[in-house]
Amino acid sequence: MNRTWIVLSAAIFLAACGEEQKPYKPPLPQSGGKEAGAPLFQPQREALEAAKGLGQAVEQGAKERAEAAAKAAQ
């Protein structure tokens, strides 16, 4: 019985003397230019820009047709 207490005490002592764990620190966000990686939602942004360009072309065509119709009506 005495031997069991000695072995158990030694095991607890050795377990308690382990390396202290450091608290977790999350990585800091890095701010970088466009070289850091592909921007988020880049394909969607490119599609939006293409749609804006197409919308401007349609508006320009409508304006030209309206001007042509106004000249023909005179």
HTML snippet that shows the backbone in 3Dmol.js (N, CA, C, O; Angstrom):
<script src="https://3Dmol.org/build/3Dmol-min.js"></script>
<div id="view" style="width:600px;height:400px;position:relative"></div>
<script>
const pdb = `
ATOM      1  N   MET A   1       0.825  -1.188   0.000  1.00  0.00           N
ATOM      2  CA  MET A   1       0.000   0.000   0.000  1.00  0.00           C
ATOM      3  C   MET A   1       0.870   1.253   0.000  1.00  0.00           C
ATOM      4  O   MET A   1       0.604   2.210  -0.726  1.00  0.00           O
ATOM      5  N   ASN A   2       1.907   1.229   0.821  1.00  0.00           N
ATOM      6  CA  ASN A   2       2.807   2.367   0.914  1.00  0.00           C
ATOM      7  C   ASN A   2       3.515   2.597  -0.426  1.00  0.00           C
ATOM      8  O   ASN A   2       3.722   3.736  -0.845  1.00  0.00           O
ATOM      9  N   ARG A   3       3.874   1.516  -1.075  1.00  0.00           N
ATOM     10  CA  ARG A   3       4.564   1.603  -2.365  1.00  0.00           C
ATOM     11  C   ARG A   3       3.637   2.214  -3.432  1.00  0.00           C
ATOM     12  O   ARG A   3       4.099   2.969  -4.287  1.00  0.00           O
ATOM     13  N   THR A   4       2.355   1.898  -3.388  1.00  0.00           N
ATOM     14  CA  THR A   4       1.380   2.438  -4.339  1.00  0.00           C
ATOM     15  C   THR A   4       1.284   3.948  -4.199  1.00  0.00           C
ATOM     16  O   THR A   4       1.231   4.656  -5.204  1.00  0.00           O
ATOM     17  N   TRP A   5       1.261   4.450  -2.977  1.00  0.00           N
ATOM     18  CA  TRP A   5       1.187   5.889  -2.749  1.00  0.00           C
ATOM     19  C   TRP A   5       2.443   6.596  -3.262  1.00  0.00           C
ATOM     20  O   TRP A   5       2.360   7.698  -3.805  1.00  0.00           O
ATOM     21  N   ILE A   6       3.579   5.976  -3.093  1.00  0.00           N
ATOM     22  CA  ILE A   6       4.835   6.575  -3.558  1.00  0.00           C
ATOM     23  C   ILE A   6       4.847   6.654  -5.081  1.00  0.00           C
ATOM     24  O   ILE A   6       5.205   7.685  -5.651  1.00  0.00           O
ATOM     25  N   VAL A   7       4.458   5.568  -5.734  1.00  0.00           N
ATOM     26  CA  VAL A   7       4.432   5.551  -7.195  1.00  0.00           C
ATOM     27  C   VAL A   7       3.395   6.547  -7.725  1.00  0.00           C
ATOM     28  O   VAL A   7       3.665   7.277  -8.679  1.00  0.00           O
ATOM     29  N   LEU A   8       2.230   6.577  -7.117  1.00  0.00           N
ATOM     30  CA  LEU A   8       1.173   7.502  -7.533  1.00  0.00           C
ATOM     31  C   LEU A   8       1.608   8.949  -7.319  1.00  0.00           C
ATOM     32  O   LEU A   8       1.368   9.795  -8.180  1.00  0.00           O
ATOM     33  N   SER A   9       2.235   9.241  -6.204  1.00  0.00           N
ATOM     34  CA  SER A   9       2.721  10.604  -5.929  1.00  0.00           C
ATOM     35  C   SER A   9       3.793  11.009  -6.934  1.00  0.00           C
ATOM     36  O   SER A   9       3.800  12.139  -7.422  1.00  0.00           O
ATOM     37  N   ALA A  10       4.702  10.079  -7.242  1.00  0.00           N
ATOM     38  CA  ALA A  10       5.756  10.381  -8.207  1.00  0.00           C
ATOM     39  C   ALA A  10       5.159  10.651  -9.591  1.00  0.00           C
ATOM     40  O   ALA A  10       5.605  11.560 -10.292  1.00  0.00           O
ATOM     41  N   ALA A  11       4.160   9.870  -9.981  1.00  0.00           N
ATOM     42  CA  ALA A  11       3.525  10.070 -11.290  1.00  0.00           C
ATOM     43  C   ALA A  11       2.827  11.422 -11.360  1.00  0.00           C
ATOM     44  O   ALA A  11       2.929  12.119 -12.369  1.00  0.00           O
ATOM     45  N   ILE A  12       2.127  11.797 -10.306  1.00  0.00           N
ATOM     46  CA  ILE A  12       1.445  13.102 -10.273  1.00  0.00           C
ATOM     47  C   ILE A  12       2.464  14.229 -10.290  1.00  0.00           C
ATOM     48  O   ILE A  12       2.268  15.229 -10.981  1.00  0.00           O
ATOM     49  N   PHE A  13       3.549  14.080  -9.541  1.00  0.00           N
ATOM     50  CA  PHE A  13       4.586  15.106  -9.500  1.00  0.00           C
ATOM     51  C   PHE A  13       5.215  15.300 -10.874  1.00  0.00           C
ATOM     52  O   PHE A  13       5.410  16.432 -11.317  1.00  0.00           O
ATOM     53  N   LEU A  14       5.533  14.191 -11.551  1.00  0.00           N
ATOM     54  CA  LEU A  14       6.150  14.299 -12.869  1.00  0.00           C
ATOM     55  C   LEU A  14       5.185  14.883 -13.906  1.00  0.00           C
ATOM     56  O   LEU A  14       5.605  15.622 -14.797  1.00  0.00           O
ATOM     57  N   ALA A  15       3.910  14.558 -13.794  1.00  0.00           N
ATOM     58  CA  ALA A  15       2.928  15.108 -14.719  1.00  0.00           C
ATOM     59  C   ALA A  15       2.760  16.610 -14.505  1.00  0.00           C
ATOM     60  O   ALA A  15       2.555  17.357 -15.463  1.00  0.00           O
ATOM     61  N   ALA A  16       2.844  17.048 -13.263  1.00  0.00           N
ATOM     62  CA  ALA A  16       2.683  18.466 -12.959  1.00  0.00           C
ATOM     63  C   ALA A  16       3.894  19.285 -13.380  1.00  0.00           C
ATOM     64  O   ALA A  16       3.776  20.496 -13.566  1.00  0.00           O
ATOM     65  N   CYS A  17       5.036  18.666 -13.534  1.00  0.00           N
ATOM     66  CA  CYS A  17       6.258  19.381 -13.898  1.00  0.00           C
ATOM     67  C   CYS A  17       6.453  19.477 -15.399  1.00  0.00           C
ATOM     68  O   CYS A  17       7.554  19.780 -15.859  1.00  0.00           O
ATOM     69  N   GLY A  18       5.421  19.228 -16.161  1.00  0.00           N
ATOM     70  CA  GLY A  18       5.534  19.292 -17.615  1.00  0.00           C
ATOM     71  C   GLY A  18       5.721  20.725 -18.094  1.00  0.00           C
ATOM     72  O   GLY A  18       5.696  21.669 -17.305  1.00  0.00           O
ATOM     73  N   GLU A  19       5.906  20.863 -19.377  1.00  0.00           N
ATOM     74  CA  GLU A  19       6.121  22.174 -19.976  1.00  0.00           C
ATOM     75  C   GLU A  19       4.836  22.994 -19.911  1.00  0.00           C
ATOM     76  O   GLU A  19       3.748  22.486 -20.179  1.00  0.00           O
ATOM     77  N   GLU A  20       4.975  24.265 -19.552  1.00  0.00           N
ATOM     78  CA  GLU A  20       3.811  25.142 -19.451  1.00  0.00           C
ATOM     79  C   GLU A  20       3.334  25.516 -20.853  1.00  0.00           C
ATOM     80  O   GLU A  20       4.130  25.900 -21.710  1.00  0.00           O
ATOM     81  N   GLN A  21       2.040  25.400 -21.071  1.00  0.00           N
ATOM     82  CA  GLN A  21       1.495  25.732 -22.385  1.00  0.00           C
ATOM     83  C   GLN A  21       1.217  27.225 -22.455  1.00  0.00           C
ATOM     84  O   GLN A  21       0.699  27.824 -21.513  1.00  0.00           O
ATOM     85  N   LYS A  22       1.570  27.806 -23.582  1.00  0.00           N
ATOM     86  CA  LYS A  22       1.336  29.224 -23.792  1.00  0.00           C
ATOM     87  C   LYS A  22      -0.079  29.407 -24.345  1.00  0.00           C
ATOM     88  O   LYS A  22      -0.571  28.543 -25.070  1.00  0.00           O
ATOM     89  N   PRO A  23      -0.733  30.515 -24.016  1.00  0.00           N
ATOM     90  CA  PRO A  23      -2.086  30.734 -24.542  1.00  0.00           C
ATOM     91  C   PRO A  23      -2.048  30.937 -26.057  1.00  0.00           C
ATOM     92  O   PRO A  23      -1.065  31.432 -26.610  1.00  0.00           O
ATOM     93  N   TYR A  24      -3.128  30.547 -26.704  1.00  0.00           N
ATOM     94  CA  TYR A  24      -3.211  30.655 -28.159  1.00  0.00           C
ATOM     95  C   TYR A  24      -3.371  32.103 -28.565  1.00  0.00           C
ATOM     96  O   TYR A  24      -4.209  32.826 -28.025  1.00  0.00           O
ATOM     97  N   LYS A  25      -2.556  32.518 -29.524  1.00  0.00           N
ATOM     98  CA  LYS A  25      -2.676  33.865 -30.087  1.00  0.00           C
ATOM     99  C   LYS A  25      -3.006  33.705 -31.567  1.00  0.00           C
ATOM    100  O   LYS A  25      -2.211  33.140 -32.318  1.00  0.00           O
ATOM    101  N   PRO A  26      -4.167  34.196 -31.995  1.00  0.00           N
ATOM    102  CA  PRO A  26      -4.515  34.063 -33.408  1.00  0.00           C
ATOM    103  C   PRO A  26      -3.575  34.908 -34.265  1.00  0.00           C
ATOM    104  O   PRO A  26      -3.064  35.925 -33.796  1.00  0.00           O
ATOM    105  N   PRO A  27      -3.341  34.506 -35.501  1.00  0.00           N
ATOM    106  CA  PRO A  27      -2.446  35.284 -36.360  1.00  0.00           C
ATOM    107  C   PRO A  27      -3.046  36.644 -36.680  1.00  0.00           C
ATOM    108  O   PRO A  27      -4.260  36.787 -36.822  1.00  0.00           O
ATOM    109  N   LEU A  28      -2.186  37.625 -36.789  1.00  0.00           N
ATOM    110  CA  LEU A  28      -2.631  38.974 -37.113  1.00  0.00           C
ATOM    111  C   LEU A  28      -2.957  39.060 -38.598  1.00  0.00           C
ATOM    112  O   LEU A  28      -2.254  38.477 -39.423  1.00  0.00           O
ATOM    113  N   PRO A  29      -4.020  39.785 -38.944  1.00  0.00           N
ATOM    114  CA  PRO A  29      -4.341  39.935 -40.373  1.00  0.00           C
ATOM    115  C   PRO A  29      -3.276  40.760 -41.056  1.00  0.00           C
ATOM    116  O   PRO A  29      -2.762  41.726 -40.492  1.00  0.00           O
ATOM    117  N   GLN A  30      -2.949  40.375 -42.268  1.00  0.00           N
ATOM    118  CA  GLN A  30      -1.927  41.096 -43.020  1.00  0.00           C
ATOM    119  C   GLN A  30      -2.607  41.941 -44.080  1.00  0.00           C
ATOM    120  O   GLN A  30      -3.428  41.456 -44.858  1.00  0.00           O
ATOM    121  N   SER A  31      -2.250  43.207 -44.093  1.00  0.00           N
ATOM    122  CA  SER A  31      -2.786  44.070 -45.136  1.00  0.00           C
ATOM    123  C   SER A  31      -1.740  44.142 -46.238  1.00  0.00           C
ATOM    124  O   SER A  31      -0.575  44.460 -45.996  1.00  0.00           O
ATOM    125  N   GLY A  32      -2.167  43.848 -47.413  1.00  0.00           N
ATOM    126  CA  GLY A  32      -1.244  43.858 -48.536  1.00  0.00           C
ATOM    127  C   GLY A  32      -1.945  44.384 -49.767  1.00  0.00           C
ATOM    128  O   GLY A  32      -3.159  44.591 -49.781  1.00  0.00           O
ATOM    129  N   GLY A  33      -1.172  44.588 -50.770  1.00  0.00           N
ATOM    130  CA  GLY A  33      -1.728  45.057 -52.025  1.00  0.00           C
ATOM    131  C   GLY A  33      -2.391  43.927 -52.782  1.00  0.00           C
ATOM    132  O   GLY A  33      -2.702  42.877 -52.220  1.00  0.00           O
ATOM    133  N   LYS A  34      -2.597  44.157 -54.044  1.00  0.00           N
ATOM    134  CA  LYS A  34      -3.245  43.147 -54.874  1.00  0.00           C
ATOM    135  C   LYS A  34      -2.331  41.949 -55.107  1.00  0.00           C
ATOM    136  O   LYS A  34      -2.795  40.896 -55.546  1.00  0.00           O
ATOM    137  N   GLU A  35      -1.052  42.092 -54.823  1.00  0.00           N
ATOM    138  CA  GLU A  35      -0.104  41.007 -55.017  1.00  0.00           C
ATOM    139  C   GLU A  35      -0.267  39.929 -53.955  1.00  0.00           C
ATOM    140  O   GLU A  35       0.224  38.813 -54.128  1.00  0.00           O
ATOM    141  N   ALA A  36      -0.946  40.247 -52.863  1.00  0.00           N
ATOM    142  CA  ALA A  36      -1.065  39.305 -51.747  1.00  0.00           C
ATOM    143  C   ALA A  36      -1.852  38.064 -52.134  1.00  0.00           C
ATOM    144  O   ALA A  36      -1.596  36.990 -51.590  1.00  0.00           O
ATOM    145  N   GLY A  37      -2.778  38.173 -53.034  1.00  0.00           N
ATOM    146  CA  GLY A  37      -3.583  37.028 -53.440  1.00  0.00           C
ATOM    147  C   GLY A  37      -4.736  37.492 -54.302  1.00  0.00           C
ATOM    148  O   GLY A  37      -4.935  38.691 -54.495  1.00  0.00           O
ATOM    149  N   ALA A  38      -5.482  36.558 -54.810  1.00  0.00           N
ATOM    150  CA  ALA A  38      -6.617  36.901 -55.638  1.00  0.00           C
ATOM    151  C   ALA A  38      -7.678  37.587 -54.784  1.00  0.00           C
ATOM    152  O   ALA A  38      -8.046  37.077 -53.726  1.00  0.00           O
ATOM    153  N   PRO A  39      -8.167  38.727 -55.227  1.00  0.00           N
ATOM    154  CA  PRO A  39      -9.196  39.418 -54.447  1.00  0.00           C
ATOM    155  C   PRO A  39     -10.471  38.590 -54.354  1.00  0.00           C
ATOM    156  O   PRO A  39     -10.770  37.766 -55.218  1.00  0.00           O
ATOM    157  N   LEU A  40     -11.180  38.826 -53.319  1.00  0.00           N
ATOM    158  CA  LEU A  40     -12.422  38.118 -53.074  1.00  0.00           C
ATOM    159  C   LEU A  40     -13.460  38.533 -54.115  1.00  0.00           C
ATOM    160  O   LEU A  40     -13.610  39.721 -54.401  1.00  0.00           O
ATOM    161  N   PHE A  41     -14.161  37.580 -54.672  1.00  0.00           N
ATOM    162  CA  PHE A  41     -15.230  37.802 -55.643  1.00  0.00           C
ATOM    163  C   PHE A  41     -14.729  38.477 -56.929  1.00  0.00           C
ATOM    164  O   PHE A  41     -15.477  39.230 -57.552  1.00  0.00           O
ATOM    165  N   GLN A  42     -13.498  38.224 -57.330  1.00  0.00           N
ATOM    166  CA  GLN A  42     -12.951  38.852 -58.532  1.00  0.00           C
ATOM    167  C   GLN A  42     -13.751  38.505 -59.784  1.00  0.00           C
ATOM    168  O   GLN A  42     -14.015  39.411 -60.575  1.00  0.00           O
ATOM    169  N   PRO A  43     -14.158  37.251 -60.019  1.00  0.00           N
ATOM    170  CA  PRO A  43     -14.952  36.966 -61.225  1.00  0.00           C
ATOM    171  C   PRO A  43     -16.281  37.725 -61.242  1.00  0.00           C
ATOM    172  O   PRO A  43     -16.730  38.165 -62.301  1.00  0.00           O
ATOM    173  N   GLN A  44     -16.906  37.879 -60.081  1.00  0.00           N
ATOM    174  CA  GLN A  44     -18.166  38.614 -60.023  1.00  0.00           C
ATOM    175  C   GLN A  44     -17.952  40.098 -60.311  1.00  0.00           C
ATOM    176  O   GLN A  44     -18.776  40.740 -60.962  1.00  0.00           O
ATOM    177  N   ARG A  45     -16.850  40.627 -59.823  1.00  0.00           N
ATOM    178  CA  ARG A  45     -16.551  42.044 -60.083  1.00  0.00           C
ATOM    179  C   ARG A  45     -16.296  42.281 -61.566  1.00  0.00           C
ATOM    180  O   ARG A  45     -16.742  43.279 -62.131  1.00  0.00           O
ATOM    181  N   GLU A  46     -15.572  41.352 -62.190  1.00  0.00           N
ATOM    182  CA  GLU A  46     -15.318  41.493 -63.623  1.00  0.00           C
ATOM    183  C   GLU A  46     -16.609  41.401 -64.420  1.00  0.00           C
ATOM    184  O   GLU A  46     -16.786  42.133 -65.393  1.00  0.00           O
ATOM    185  N   ALA A  47     -17.513  40.512 -64.022  1.00  0.00           N
ATOM    186  CA  ALA A  47     -18.800  40.390 -64.701  1.00  0.00           C
ATOM    187  C   ALA A  47     -19.626  41.660 -64.523  1.00  0.00           C
ATOM    188  O   ALA A  47     -20.310  42.084 -65.455  1.00  0.00           O
ATOM    189  N   LEU A  48     -19.574  42.269 -63.349  1.00  0.00           N
ATOM    190  CA  LEU A  48     -20.300  43.506 -63.102  1.00  0.00           C
ATOM    191  C   LEU A  48     -19.770  44.630 -63.978  1.00  0.00           C
ATOM    192  O   LEU A  48     -20.549  45.392 -64.551  1.00  0.00           O
ATOM    193  N   GLU A  49     -18.453  44.740 -64.088  1.00  0.00           N
ATOM    194  CA  GLU A  49     -17.865  45.774 -64.937  1.00  0.00           C
ATOM    195  C   GLU A  49     -18.243  45.564 -66.406  1.00  0.00           C
ATOM    196  O   GLU A  49     -18.523  46.524 -67.123  1.00  0.00           O
ATOM    197  N   ALA A  50     -18.250  44.303 -66.846  1.00  0.00           N
ATOM    198  CA  ALA A  50     -18.650  44.011 -68.219  1.00  0.00           C
ATOM    199  C   ALA A  50     -20.114  44.382 -68.429  1.00  0.00           C
ATOM    200  O   ALA A  50     -20.467  44.908 -69.485  1.00  0.00           O
ATOM    201  N   ALA A  51     -20.965  44.123 -67.456  1.00  0.00           N
ATOM    202  CA  ALA A  51     -22.380  44.469 -67.567  1.00  0.00           C
ATOM    203  C   ALA A  51     -22.568  45.983 -67.599  1.00  0.00           C
ATOM    204  O   ALA A  51     -23.430  46.483 -68.321  1.00  0.00           O
ATOM    205  N   LYS A  52     -21.779  46.708 -66.833  1.00  0.00           N
ATOM    206  CA  LYS A  52     -21.870  48.172 -66.857  1.00  0.00           C
ATOM    207  C   LYS A  52     -21.483  48.699 -68.232  1.00  0.00           C
ATOM    208  O   LYS A  52     -22.136  49.600 -68.759  1.00  0.00           O
ATOM    209  N   GLY A  53     -20.423  48.142 -68.815  1.00  0.00           N
ATOM    210  CA  GLY A  53     -20.003  48.560 -70.152  1.00  0.00           C
ATOM    211  C   GLY A  53     -21.073  48.258 -71.190  1.00  0.00           C
ATOM    212  O   GLY A  53     -21.324  49.077 -72.075  1.00  0.00           O
ATOM    213  N   LEU A  54     -21.699  47.106 -71.094  1.00  0.00           N
ATOM    214  CA  LEU A  54     -22.768  46.740 -72.012  1.00  0.00           C
ATOM    215  C   LEU A  54     -23.968  47.658 -71.832  1.00  0.00           C
ATOM    216  O   LEU A  54     -24.601  48.052 -72.812  1.00  0.00           O
ATOM    217  N   GLY A  55     -24.284  47.999 -70.595  1.00  0.00           N
ATOM    218  CA  GLY A  55     -25.396  48.914 -70.323  1.00  0.00           C
ATOM    219  C   GLY A  55     -25.152  50.284 -70.932  1.00  0.00           C
ATOM    220  O   GLY A  55     -26.076  50.897 -71.465  1.00  0.00           O
ATOM    221  N   GLN A  56     -23.929  50.767 -70.862  1.00  0.00           N
ATOM    222  CA  GLN A  56     -23.596  52.060 -71.465  1.00  0.00           C
ATOM    223  C   GLN A  56     -23.731  51.996 -72.979  1.00  0.00           C
ATOM    224  O   GLN A  56     -24.187  52.956 -73.600  1.00  0.00           O
ATOM    225  N   ALA A  57     -23.339  50.877 -73.581  1.00  0.00           N
ATOM    226  CA  ALA A  57     -23.456  50.726 -75.036  1.00  0.00           C
ATOM    227  C   ALA A  57     -24.922  50.713 -75.453  1.00  0.00           C
ATOM    228  O   ALA A  57     -25.284  51.307 -76.468  1.00  0.00           O
ATOM    229  N   VAL A  58     -25.758  50.045 -74.682  1.00  0.00           N
ATOM    230  CA  VAL A  58     -27.191  50.003 -74.991  1.00  0.00           C
ATOM    231  C   VAL A  58     -27.800  51.395 -74.868  1.00  0.00           C
ATOM    232  O   VAL A  58     -28.589  51.803 -75.719  1.00  0.00           O
ATOM    233  N   GLU A  59     -27.441  52.126 -73.817  1.00  0.00           N
ATOM    234  CA  GLU A  59     -27.955  53.491 -73.639  1.00  0.00           C
ATOM    235  C   GLU A  59     -27.511  54.405 -74.778  1.00  0.00           C
ATOM    236  O   GLU A  59     -28.289  55.230 -75.256  1.00  0.00           O
ATOM    237  N   GLN A  60     -26.264  54.257 -75.210  1.00  0.00           N
ATOM    238  CA  GLN A  60     -25.751  55.076 -76.318  1.00  0.00           C
ATOM    239  C   GLN A  60     -26.522  54.755 -77.598  1.00  0.00           C
ATOM    240  O   GLN A  60     -26.886  55.664 -78.345  1.00  0.00           O
ATOM    241  N   GLY A  61     -26.769  53.483 -77.854  1.00  0.00           N
ATOM    242  CA  GLY A  61     -27.531  53.092 -79.049  1.00  0.00           C
ATOM    243  C   GLY A  61     -28.949  53.615 -79.003  1.00  0.00           C
ATOM    244  O   GLY A  61     -29.473  54.056 -80.026  1.00  0.00           O
ATOM    245  N   ALA A  62     -29.579  53.580 -77.856  1.00  0.00           N
ATOM    246  CA  ALA A  62     -30.940  54.101 -77.715  1.00  0.00           C
ATOM    247  C   ALA A  62     -30.966  55.606 -77.939  1.00  0.00           C
ATOM    248  O   ALA A  62     -31.894  56.136 -78.550  1.00  0.00           O
ATOM    249  N   LYS A  63     -29.955  56.279 -77.448  1.00  0.00           N
ATOM    250  CA  LYS A  63     -29.879  57.728 -77.635  1.00  0.00           C
ATOM    251  C   LYS A  63     -29.711  58.076 -79.116  1.00  0.00           C
ATOM    252  O   LYS A  63     -30.345  59.009 -79.610  1.00  0.00           O
ATOM    253  N   GLU A  64     -28.864  57.334 -79.820  1.00  0.00           N
ATOM    254  CA  GLU A  64     -28.660  57.577 -81.248  1.00  0.00           C
ATOM    255  C   GLU A  64     -29.934  57.296 -82.041  1.00  0.00           C
ATOM    256  O   GLU A  64     -30.263  58.036 -82.968  1.00  0.00           O
ATOM    257  N   ARG A  65     -30.653  56.227 -81.681  1.00  0.00           N
ATOM    258  CA  ARG A  65     -31.909  55.929 -82.376  1.00  0.00           C
ATOM    259  C   ARG A  65     -32.952  57.001 -82.118  1.00  0.00           C
ATOM    260  O   ARG A  65     -33.721  57.342 -83.017  1.00  0.00           O
ATOM    261  N   ALA A  66     -32.992  57.539 -80.908  1.00  0.00           N
ATOM    262  CA  ALA A  66     -33.949  58.595 -80.580  1.00  0.00           C
ATOM    263  C   ALA A  66     -33.616  59.854 -81.370  1.00  0.00           C
ATOM    264  O   ALA A  66     -34.521  60.531 -81.858  1.00  0.00           O
ATOM    265  N   GLU A  67     -32.348  60.176 -81.502  1.00  0.00           N
ATOM    266  CA  GLU A  67     -31.938  61.347 -82.289  1.00  0.00           C
ATOM    267  C   GLU A  67     -32.266  61.152 -83.771  1.00  0.00           C
ATOM    268  O   GLU A  67     -32.714  62.082 -84.443  1.00  0.00           O
ATOM    269  N   ALA A  68     -32.039  59.929 -84.274  1.00  0.00           N
ATOM    270  CA  ALA A  68     -32.360  59.650 -85.677  1.00  0.00           C
ATOM    271  C   ALA A  68     -33.856  59.741 -85.901  1.00  0.00           C
ATOM    272  O   ALA A  68     -34.284  60.245 -86.939  1.00  0.00           O
ATOM    273  N   ALA A  69     -34.654  59.278 -84.977  1.00  0.00           N
ATOM    274  CA  ALA A  69     -36.111  59.336 -85.104  1.00  0.00           C
ATOM    275  C   ALA A  69     -36.573  60.779 -85.037  1.00  0.00           C
ATOM    276  O   ALA A  69     -37.510  61.156 -85.741  1.00  0.00           O
ATOM    277  N   ALA A  70     -35.942  61.590 -84.210  1.00  0.00           N
ATOM    278  CA  ALA A  70     -36.313  63.015 -84.090  1.00  0.00           C
ATOM    279  C   ALA A  70     -35.982  63.737 -85.398  1.00  0.00           C
ATOM    280  O   ALA A  70     -36.752  64.591 -85.836  1.00  0.00           O
ATOM    281  N   LYS A  71     -34.853  63.409 -86.027  1.00  0.00           N
ATOM    282  CA  LYS A  71     -34.484  64.058 -87.293  1.00  0.00           C
ATOM    283  C   LYS A  71     -35.432  63.619 -88.410  1.00  0.00           C
ATOM    284  O   LYS A  71     -35.775  64.420 -89.279  1.00  0.00           O
ATOM    285  N   ALA A  72     -35.848  62.376 -88.393  1.00  0.00           N
ATOM    286  CA  ALA A  72     -36.732  61.861 -89.441  1.00  0.00           C
ATOM    287  C   ALA A  72     -38.134  62.450 -89.291  1.00  0.00           C
ATOM    288  O   ALA A  72     -38.842  62.612 -90.284  1.00  0.00           O
ATOM    289  N   ALA A  73     -38.543  62.772 -88.067  1.00  0.00           N
ATOM    290  CA  ALA A  73     -39.866  63.321 -87.829  1.00  0.00           C
ATOM    291  C   ALA A  73     -39.966  64.776 -88.241  1.00  0.00           C
ATOM    292  O   ALA A  73     -41.074  65.269 -88.451  1.00  0.00           O
ATOM    293  N   GLN A  74     -38.879  65.463 -88.362  1.00  0.00           N
ATOM    294  CA  GLN A  74     -38.911  66.885 -88.697  1.00  0.00           C
ATOM    295  C   GLN A  74     -39.117  67.109 -90.143  1.00  0.00           C
ATOM    296  O   GLN A  74     -39.169  68.255 -90.590  1.00  0.00           O
TER     297      GLN A  74
END
`;
const viewer = $3Dmol.createViewer("view");
viewer.addModel(pdb, "pdb");
viewer.setStyle({}, {cartoon: {color: "spectrum"}});
viewer.zoomTo();
viewer.render();
</script>
